[in-house]
């Protein structure tokens, strides 16, 4: 494994003209617990650990590169790099643009994080009901897929005030605590981690969604430059998919 490179340097190389230099397979990630986090020279977490195991056993030359989600997804979807995103969810557009590995991990169902002091939401609601309330200000992470909820969120009949912003989890918690939004949508495993580390955790609550499907499945999402042979070698050594606790 080669030393990880900064995302700014990697984008610069991707945009340069001229003959392409031999390069390792780059595994892009953002620090996003409990899924991906660097631990020494390897990725850890529900997604990171099995990916690291497979890469080490595959014999491939590879490196890790931490980068904002939107940036590395754009590089992969435009086929500008020989690389994969760790822990992506399948969508039709992504399947057209790149390649997916075998399954790496399985999420818990989606939930809402909200303020305990608000009475807009309850523990008995569905997301469909929430989206019909024009008073609700719902925050989503820009660029993320919400699995089977994607179609529901895009319907023209949605009356809630839905915003998609490129904040990390800490930024979304700040917006919630400062009453700039009323709730944000997140998978259950990640939601519990967010509450555990948030300074304002005592003010927040997790609401289940009674129309939430089973947890999304996560994969390596790779550019077309990644050979089928390399992806097959990774698939061979991926452990059994991890189910979020």
N, C-alpha and C positions, 0 to 999 in steps of 0.2 A: 504494500500500500504506500502511495506517495503522500507527502505532507499536504494537508488541505490548503487551498488557495482562497484568497478573498474573492467575494462575488464581484467586486468592481473590476479586478484584474481579469476574471474569467469572462465578463461581458465584453471587455475591451478586446480580448483575443478573439471572441466569437464574431465581433463586428469587423475585424481587420480583413483586408483583402490579401491575396497572395497564396502561395502554396500552403496547404494544411500540414502541420507537423503531427507526427504520431502522438497520440495522447491517451491517457488512461480513461477508463470509464469513470465518469464523475457522478456521484450520488448526491443530489441536492436535497437539502432539508432546511427546516426552520426549527428552532427550539420550541417545542410544543408538547409539554407534558400532558398525559403520560405516554405519548407516542414516540417522540424523537428528542434526544438530548445527547450531546457528546459526553463520553466518559473515557478519558485518556485518548487513545487513538481510534476508538470505536464508537459507533452509535449505540445507545441504550434505549430502553423503552419498549412498549408493546410492539411497535413497528421496527424500531432501530435495532434491537437485539437479534431478531431472526434474520434481518437483512445482513447484519455484520457477520453472523455465523455462515450464511450462504456465500458471501463474498470471500471470506477467508478460506473456505473449503473449495471454492471454484477454481482457484489458481489464476484468476484474472488480475490484471493490473488495474487498480482503482484508487480513488481518492474521495474524500468527503468535502463538500462545500456548503457552508451555511449562507443562506441568501433569503431575502423576502420572498414569500410564496408566489406573488404575482410575477416577479421577475423570472424566477426559474421556470415557472409554468409556461411563460411566453417563449423562453429559449427552447424548451423541449417541443412545444407545439409547432414552432416555426422551423424545427429541425436544424437549429443553429449550433447544436452541441452534441457530443457523444455522451449522453447522460440520462439519468433516470431520477424521477421524483420519488422520495420515500414516503409511502403511505397515502397515495392518491386514491380517490374514489372514481369508479368508472362512470363516465357520461358518454352519450352518443358522440359529441364533438371530440372528446379526447380519444375515443376509439378510432375515429376517422384520421386523427392527426398523428397518432403514435402507437406504441405497443404496450401491452400489459403483461406483467409476470403472472405466475400462479399466485393464489391468495396468500397474503401475509398475516392479516389480523382481522378480527371481527369486532366492531364497536358495540356499545350498549345503545339502546334506543334514544332518540332525541328527547330533550327536555327543555324547559324554559327556566332561565335564572331571572329572578325579579327581586324587588324590595319587599321585605316582610310587612312594612307599614302600609303598602298599597292594597286596595281592595278591588282593583281592576281584574285580577286573575284569581283562579282557584285551582284546587287540586283535582277537580273533576272535569276540567275542560279538554276539548280537542283543539288541535291547531286550527282546524277549519272554523271553529267557533271564535277563536281568538282573532282570526283574520277578518271576521265580519264586524268587529267592534271598531268604529272609527276613532274612538278615544285612545286606543292602544298604539303606542309608539314602539315598534319592534325593530331591533337592530340585528342585522346579519353581517357576516364577514364577507367583504367583497372578494369574489373569485372562488369562494368555497362552494362545493356541491353539498346539498342537504339530502342527497339520496332521493328516495321516492317522494319527498316533500317538495322537490324542485318544481314539479308541474303545478302543485297547489299554490306555491308562492308566486308563480307567474300568471295566475288567472286574472282576467280583467275584473272579476267580481270582488276582488280583495278590497276591503274598505279600511283596514288598519293602515296606519302610517308606517310603511316599511322602508328602512334605510339600509343600504349596503355600503360599508365603510372599511378602509384597509387597516383597521386597528388590530393590534395584538390583543390577547385576552386581558391583560392589565388595563389597556386603554378602554376596552368595552366595559370592564368593571367600573372604571372611573366615570364613564358616561352614565352608567346606571346609578352609581352612588350620588352623583351630582344632579340627578333627576332630569337629565337630558333625554333619556329614553326610559321606557317602562319595563322592558324585558329584552333578553337576547336568547337566540336559539342555539343550542349546543348539544353534542352527543353526551350521553350520560357519564361516561368514564372521564371525559375531559372536564365536565361540569363539576364533578366532585373534587377534582384536583384544583380547579380554579377557586372553589370555596375554601379549600384547605389552606391556600397560601394568600388569599386576599386579606388586606388589612381591615377591610370592612365586612368580613365574612359573617359577623354576628347580625348584620343588617339584611343579609341576603337569604333567599330561599330557593330551593329547586322544586319546580312543579312538574309532575309527569304529564305527558300528553297521551290521552287515551286512544288517539288514532295513530300513534307513532308505530311505524313498522319495525320489524326486527332490525338490529343494528346494521349499519352499512359495512360492506367488506372493503378492505384496503389492500393495495397492491403497489408494486413498483410500476410507475408510468414512465416509459422510455421513449426517446426520440427514434425516428426511423434510422438514424445513423448507427444505433446499437444493433449489432448483428443478431440474427436468429440463433446462431450458435452460442453467443455470449449469454443471451437470455435463457436458453435451454440449460446451460451449465448452472446458472443461478437457480433456476427452478428445481434442478436435480437436488440441490443441497438446502433448499428452504425447509425449515422444520414444519411440522404440523401447524396450521394457522392458530394464532394465539387469540383466545376469546377474552375480551376485556372483563375484569372481575366486577 
